[in-house]
Amino acid sequence: MIVEYIRYRVAPERRDEFESAYRRASVALAAAPQCVDYELSRCVEQPECHVLRITWTSAEDHLRGFRTGPHFGPFFAEIKPYVGDIEEMRHYEVTGVAGDGGAAPPTLFEWAGGATALTTLCEAFYRRVRADDLLAPVFAGMSPEHPRHVAIWLGEVFGGPATYTTRHGGYPAMLAHHLGRAITEAQRRRWVDLMLDAADEVHLPDDPEFRAAFVGYLEWGTRLALANSQPDADPVRRAPVPRWGWGVAPPYQG
């Protein structure tokens, strides 16, 4: 993904209409498949200064996809009167230097109890798997390290350290574990059920907000794994490890 920043200096008497124009233009951005998200900010110290941030799936998707597609015309029609007010318009690569500050809510990783809690969860889960008639054959060749690796994956997904990416191959490695497995819907559903049973067993937080996010990821992740495991699947091969929060994680667009 790539981030575009457009910096404007708009005369105070035109500010309200400028912001209204971007509210109208945002309809086109919201509909464009190349646009991940957007935000218009106004400077506190110099209210005539605005910064528009747009995250695109790639610079090429912006320049050749959006600008030559059906949504650019309605977008540009709204903001055209303010093109002369642009001071900067550039694309920036995301460096990966990012994180939450002290005022941010705890991550799901922290709320769950950190690495220790997730390791305990996965150990309890795979004990159930080994005793389950439907899932035991699927995991017959499971490495003794497998529960710990899944705990590390869940830790990164839920906002903890990026250890699975840096030490265990990241998303492509996890994808490789599912390719060609031909997982069935019955197996997927049993996987979810046993994970929820294990969460109760180890006393993972049971507040509705956490469990809703937890179950949301289990459903999303297992349904993706099922689809990717089918013989005719052609999944995205390279993607970041998903980051799951208290809301719904946005889909990755490769």
N, C-alpha and C positions, 0 to 999 in steps of 0.2 A: 504494500500500500504506500501511497505517497500523500503528502499534505501540502495543499496550496494555501498560501497566505496572500491576501489582497488587502493592502493598506490604503485607506481613503482619508482625505481631508475635505470635509464637507462644511460649507458655510452654515453657521448656526440657524439661519432662517430657513434653510433647506433640510435640516436634520430630520424633522418628523416625516416629511414626505420620502426622504431617502430610506428611512427604516421601514416605512409602509411599503415602499417599492420592493424591498428585499423580503418582506413577509409574503407578498404576492409571488415574487420570483422563487421563493422557497418551495412552492408547490411543484415546480418543475424539477428542482433538486431532489425532492423527496421521491419523485417518480422515476428518476434516472437510475438505471441499474449500475452505472459506474460510480455513483456517489454513495459513500459509506455513511458519512454524517457531515454536519455543517453547523457553524455557530457564528453569529455576528456579535461583536463586542464593541462597546463604546468606552473611550478613555475617560477616566474620572478627572484627571488633572487638565486634560484638553478635550472637552466634549465634542469638538469638531473632528476629532480623530476616531476612526473606526477601523477594526480589523475583522475581516471575514476569513474564517478558517474552514476549508473544505477538505475532507479526506476522500481521496479517490482510490479506486482499486489499483490503478497504476497511472503514470503520467500519460502513457499512450492511450489508455482508456479515456482519459479526460480530453486529450487533444484530438484524437481521431474517432473516439467513440461518442462521447457526449457532444462535442462541438459539431459533429456531422450527423447527429441523430435528431430525433423528433422533439426532444425536450429543450434543446438549446435555443430555438427560436422564441418560444414563450418566455424563457429565462432572460434572454438578452433584451427582449422588448421592454422589460420592466426596468432593467438596470442601465440601459443605454444612456440615459441623460446624465449619468454619473461617471462615465468612463473617463472623462477629463479630470476627475477628482482623484484618480488613482495615483498613488506615490510609489507603490511597489506591487508587483504581481509575480510571485516565484513559487516553484515547487521545492519542497524540502523532504529529504529522506528521514525516516524515523530511526534514531540511533539505538533505541532500546534502553536508554537511560531514563527511567520513569519509575514512579512509585507513589504510594499514598503517604500523606503527612499525618501528623498526630491527631488532627481533627477528623480524619476519615473514619468511617465505621470499621469495625474489625472485619477482616476477611473471613470467608467461610472456613478457611484453614485454621485461623486463630480461634474462631468460635467453636469449632469441632474439638479443639484440644491439641492441635498441632500434630507433629509427626508421630508422637507416641500413640495418640488416640487413633490415628488412621492405620497405623501398623497393627494395633490391637484389633481394630475392626476387620482388617483383611485376613488376619490369622483366624479369627472366629468365622469369617465368611468361608474361607477355603476348607476349614474343618467340615462345614456343612456340605460344601461341594463334593468332597471326597466320599461322603456318605449318601449322596443323592443319586438315585438310579438314572435320572435323565442327564445330569451334568458330569458325573464321575467319568464316563467314557471320553467326554470331550477333553478333560484335563488329565487323562491317564499319564501322559508324558510330562507333566508339569514339573519344572525345576523347583527344588526346595526354596530358591530365592524368589520364586514368582510372587508370593503374597507381599513380600517387601517391595518388589518393583511396582506392583499395582498401588501400594500405599504411597510410594514416591510419585507416581503418576497423578493420583488423586490429590496429593499435596500441592503439586504445581497447578493443576486445574483449579483448585479452590483458593488460589492466591498465595500459596507458599513459595518456597525457593524453587528456582527453575532447574532443579537437579535432574529431572528426567531428560530435559533438553541437553544439558551440558555433559551428562555422564552415561545416558542410556539410549541415545539416538533420537530423542524427540518424537514428533508425530510420525515420521516415516517408520520408525522402529515399532511403534504401537500398531500402525496399520499393517505391517508385515505379519504380525501375530494373528490377524483375522483373515487375510487373503486366502481364498480357496477353502475356507472352513465350512461353508454352506450351513451356517447357523440357522436353526429353525425358529419360528416364532415361539413355539413352546419352550425351547431352550432359553431364548431371550427373556421371556416372562419369568421363568424359574430363576434365572440369574438375578433379576430385579427383586423377586420375592425373597430369595435367600439373603441378599444384601440388606434388605430392610429388616429381616429377622435378626441378622447379625448386629445391625445398628441398635436394635432394642436390647439385645443380649449384653452389649458392652456399654450400654447407657450413653450412647451418643446423644447430644442435646435433642430434646423432643419438642422444643417450642415450634409453633406452626410455621414461623418465618424460615427457620433453618431447614426444617424437614421439607417444606415446599421447594426450596432451592435444591436441596439434596436429591429429592425424588425427580425434580425437573432434569437435573443432569443425568441421573441414571436412565431415565426414559430417552433423553436425547442421545446419549452416548451408546446405549445398547441398540437403539434403532439404526443408528449410523453404522455400528459394527455389523449388524445383521445384513444391511444393504451391501456393505463393502465386502462381505464374505461370500457373496453369491458367485457362482462360476462365471457368469457373464458380466460381472461388475467391472467398471472402469473408473475407480475413484480418483480424486485428487491425490497425487502422490506426495506432494510437498506442501505442508501447511504448518502453521504454528500450533503448539499445544493450546487447546482452548482454555480461556480464562473465564471461570464461572463465578458470578457474583450473586447478590441478593435478588436481582432481577433476572431477566432472560438473556443469555449470551447471544450476541448477534451472529448470524451465519457467516462462515468464512467464505470469501469469494476469491477463487484462485485465478 
